[in-house]
Amino acid sequence: MTRFNNHIGLFNKLLNWINSLVLSFFRYPKNWKEIERFNVSWNKRVEKMALMIPESTQSILDMGCGTMHLSSLIPRHIKYYGLDYTPRNDKTIVCDVNKDRLPDQHFDLVFMSGFVEYVEDLPSFIPELKKISSNIVLSYCATDYFPDYRIRKKNAWKNDLSKNQLIQLFQQYMFDVKKGDLFENQIILYLTNSNEVSFCN
């Protein structure tokens, strides 16, 4: 009986080892920091999004600013602020939005290219966003076009919303879609507190 129990114990240890091996092989990254990379093709997305910035804009907060490509696209009269979890230059506002409070400052517009997917708690984040700006330009990889759960986890994305779910979530906090477009199956939205709403697909 003792020998049988020993075999069971060894078998259980072997199973645990196999499970650990499988889990480590299929381990998904926890956050953007683990996989950080910058693809030159993302600049085209930023360029298309920049076309939605109103001419009256005087200041922009670029969340997840990365290479700060947006700063080279906007007119000189617009004051540019880059925010990221790590310094990108000596003027970067360093803030991890999943841990830290947003800067206590108002901006005419918040720009988020390839950023919203990495926010862990959007229902808590959006009200804080509203405190610092009434206008948002964002991109998002909605589940309508990126449904594969494994790919989403491989990219360390923290939320999984359809286009309509994302829009409805922002509408709960009085943000309406003023303009909308697609770029390589990613939705691009200009959201504002204005009552004038139009969506072009």
C-alpha positions, 0 to 999 in steps of 0.5 A, a space after each residue: 500500500 505504501 508503495 502504491 501511495 508513493 507511485 500516486 505521489 510521484 504521478 501527481 508531481 509529474 502532472 503538476 510539472 506538466 501543467 506548469 510546463 504547459 502554462 509557462 509555454 502558453 503564458 500571456 504577457 501581463 502588460 505593455 511593458 513586457 512586449 513594448 515595441 513600436 511599429 513604423 506602420 502605426 504612424 499612419 494610424 496616428 496621421 489619420 487620427 490627427 485629421 480629426 483634431 479640430 482647428 480650434 484646438 490649443 492643447 493636446 495630451 497624447 496618452 501613451 505617446 511612445 515615439 511622439 509622432 503626433 507632435 510632428 503633425 500638429 500646427 505649432 500653435 497647439 501645445 503638445 503634452 506627451 504622457 506615458 508610463 516611462 519617460 520618452 523625453 525630459 518633458 514626458 508626463 510620467 503616469 501609469 493610468 492603471 496605477 496613478 492619477 491623471 494630471 491635474 490639468 485641463 487639455 482641449 483634447 486627449 489623443 489615444 492611439 493604440 492606448 485604450 486596449 491597455 486600460 484595465 478599468 475603463 468604467 473608472 478611467 473614463 470619468 477621470 478622463 472627463 475631468 481633464 478634457 471634453 474632447 477625445 480622439 481614439 483608436 480601438 481594436 474592437 472585437 468586431 474585427 479582432 475577435 480572437 481571444 488568444 491574439 488579444 491576450 498575446 497583445 496584453 490587451 486588458 479589455 474586450 469590447 465591440 464597437 457598439 459597447 465602446 461607444 455606449 460606455 463613453 455615452 454613459 459618461 456623456 461623450 458622444 461620437 462626432 466623427 468615426 472612421 476605420 483604419 486597417 480594421 481599427 475604429 477611430 472615434 472623435 468623441 465630445 460633449 457636443 450634441 451634434 453627432 454623426 458617424 461615417 463608416 
